[in-house]
Amino acid sequence: MAALRLAHRGDWRHAPENSLAALLAAVRLPGVDGVEFDVRAAADGLPVLAHDADLRRLYGDARPVGALPAGELAELGVCALDQALAALPAGAFLDIELKEEIAPAVVPLLSAARGPEGRAAVVSSFLPAALEGVARLAPAWPRWLISVALDATVVRIARELGCRGIAAQWPALTPAAVGLARRAGLELAAWTVRRRPTRIRLERYGLAAVVVEGAALAD
């Protein structure tokens, strides 16, 4: 089976990253199977799509994402998770990266959109606590541990967490590292690939997914 091609924070060449416009633009592209996006909690606890802890880089506002309720964030252009889930096609694969431990707020929304089994979706995070939170509420859902490295320590942590796989920064995917994960029964994803030749080379490893942006989005 070919690796899923997931647009990193949507296609933000023409719309802000993690915005609804960027996500929808990405899933319309030929060859793109879905999107990766980041989730944090607003001040009222509602999950919203944001990578950074504050609004400075994208919106010129120094306030933290967690200092504003979802309604005020929406006025700035920050998309709520429930809005994204409702708008994205049911067949689009979703890689939902938790930037915080907010499983109690995320799991009910994802269950409502994608069923109790988390259909065509994976929850990923750098944070073991975030992945553990999801496992407690939805033990059958696929989860990926995100890591810069891919070595024996990362593989051990992923297995201890009960993850289905590891999403590693793409330069870490050497033949030896890929073999290590394979022997542990873990699937692999690579992030973030910006060049089409790199994407094509990585796909030969038989990855579950490649998270791409820019030129690597194209066939």
C-alpha positions in Angstrom: 0.0 0.0 0.0 1.3 3.4 -1.0 2.3 5.9 1.8 -0.4 8.4 2.6 0.6 11.9 1.5 -0.5 14.3 4.2 -0.3 18.1 3.8 1.6 19.7 6.7 -0.8 22.2 8.4 -2.8 22.1 5.1 -1.6 23.8 1.9 -0.5 27.2 3.4 1.0 28.6 0.2 -2.2 30.5 -0.3 -3.8 30.6 3.2 -2.5 30.7 6.7 -1.3 27.4 8.1 -3.8 25.3 10.1 -6.6 27.5 8.7 -9.8 26.0 7.3 -8.9 27.4 3.9 -5.5 25.8 4.0 -6.9 22.4 5.0 -9.6 22.4 2.3 -7.1 23.6 -0.3 -4.9 20.7 0.5 -7.5 17.9 0.2 -8.4 19.2 -3.2 -4.9 18.7 -4.5 -4.4 15.6 -6.7 -2.4 12.9 -4.9 -3.0 14.4 -1.4 -4.7 11.9 0.9 -5.3 14.1 3.9 -3.9 16.7 6.3 -1.8 17.1 9.4 -2.7 19.8 11.8 -1.9 21.0 15.3 -4.4 21.3 18.2 -4.2 23.4 21.4 -6.8 24.4 24.0 -8.5 27.9 24.0 -9.1 29.6 27.3 -12.6 28.0 27.5 -11.1 24.6 27.0 -12.3 24.2 23.4 -9.8 22.6 21.0 -8.5 24.9 18.2 -6.0 24.6 15.4 -2.7 26.3 16.3 0.9 25.2 16.2 2.5 28.0 18.2 1.8 28.7 21.8 1.1 32.3 21.0 -0.5 34.3 18.1 2.5 36.4 17.2 3.9 34.7 14.1 0.7 34.3 12.2 -1.5 37.0 13.6 0.8 39.7 15.0 -0.7 39.3 18.4 1.5 38.5 21.4 -1.2 36.8 23.5 -1.0 33.1 24.1 -3.6 30.9 22.3 -4.7 29.7 25.7 -5.5 33.2 26.9 -8.4 33.7 24.5 -11.7 31.8 24.2 -12.4 30.0 21.0 -14.9 32.7 19.8 -12.3 35.4 20.0 -9.7 33.2 18.3 -12.2 32.6 15.5 -12.5 36.3 14.9 -8.7 36.3 14.3 -8.9 33.4 11.9 -8.0 30.5 14.2 -10.1 27.4 13.3 -11.9 25.4 15.9 -11.4 21.6 15.8 -15.1 20.9 15.5 -15.3 23.2 12.6 -12.4 21.5 10.8 -13.8 18.1 11.4 -17.2 19.1 10.1 -15.8 20.7 6.9 -13.2 18.1 5.9 -14.3 15.3 3.6 -15.0 12.0 5.4 -12.4 10.3 3.2 -9.6 12.6 4.0 -7.1 11.1 6.4 -6.4 13.2 9.5 -3.2 13.4 11.5 -4.2 15.3 14.6 -1.1 16.5 16.5 -1.8 17.3 20.1 0.5 20.1 21.3 -1.0 19.7 24.8 -2.6 17.0 27.0 -6.2 17.8 25.9 -7.6 14.3 25.2 -10.9 14.9 27.2 -11.7 17.8 24.9 -10.5 16.2 21.6 -11.8 12.6 21.9 -15.5 13.3 21.9 -15.2 15.6 18.9 -13.2 13.1 16.9 -15.5 10.3 17.9 -18.5 12.2 16.7 -16.8 13.0 13.4 -15.0 9.7 12.7 -16.7 7.1 14.8 -15.6 5.4 18.0 -12.8 3.7 16.2 -11.3 7.0 14.9 -11.8 6.1 11.2 -9.2 7.4 8.8 -7.4 9.3 11.5 -4.4 9.1 13.9 -3.6 11.1 17.0 0.1 12.1 17.2 2.2 13.9 19.7 5.7 14.6 21.0 4.2 14.3 24.5 3.8 10.9 26.1 1.2 12.3 28.5 -1.0 13.4 25.6 -0.8 10.0 24.0 -1.6 8.3 27.3 -4.6 10.6 27.7 -6.0 9.4 24.4 -5.3 5.8 25.2 -7.3 6.0 28.4 -10.4 7.4 26.7 -10.1 5.6 23.3 -7.7 2.7 23.6 -8.4 1.4 20.1 -7.4 4.6 18.4 -4.2 4.6 16.4 -1.5 6.8 17.9 1.9 7.9 16.7 4.8 9.1 18.9 6.4 12.0 17.1 10.2 12.2 17.4 13.2 14.0 15.9 15.2 10.8 16.2 14.5 7.2 15.4 16.6 4.9 17.6 16.2 2.2 20.2 15.0 4.6 22.9 12.3 6.1 20.7 11.2 2.6 19.7 11.0 1.5 23.3 9.0 4.5 24.4 6.5 4.0 21.5 6.0 0.4 22.4 5.6 1.2 26.1 2.9 3.7 25.2 1.1 1.2 23.0 1.5 3.3 19.9 0.8 2.0 16.5 3.8 3.8 15.0 6.4 6.6 15.1 6.4 9.8 13.1 10.0 10.7 12.8 11.8 13.7 11.3 12.6 12.4 7.8 16.5 12.5 8.0 16.3 10.0 10.8 14.8 7.3 8.5 18.0 5.4 7.6 17.7 1.8 6.5 19.0 0.7 9.9 16.5 2.8 11.8 13.6 1.7 9.6 14.6 -1.9 10.2 14.7 -1.3 14.0 11.1 0.0 14.0 9.9 -2.7 11.6 11.3 -5.5 13.9 9.4 -3.9 16.8 6.1 -4.1 14.8 5.7 -0.3 14.4 4.6 1.6 11.4 6.5 4.7 10.3 5.6 8.2 9.1 8.1 10.9 8.0 7.9 14.6 8.5 8.3 17.3 7.1 9.3 16.8 3.5 9.6 19.8 1.3 11.1 18.3 -1.9 9.4 15.9 -4.3 12.5 13.7 -4.9 12.9 13.3 -1.1 9.2 12.3 -0.8 9.6 9.7 -3.6 12.7 8.3 -2.0 11.2 7.9 1.4 8.0 6.3 0.0 10.2 3.4 -1.1 10.6 2.4 2.6 7.0 1.4 2.6 6.0 4.1 5.1 2.5 4.6 6.4 2.6 8.3 5.6 4.8 11.2 4.5 3.9 14.6 5.8 4.7 17.1 3.1 4.5 20.8 2.2 5.3 23.1 -0.6 6.7 21.5 -3.8 6.4 18.0 -2.2 2.6 18.2 -2.3 2.6 17.7 -6.1 2.6 14.5 -8.0 
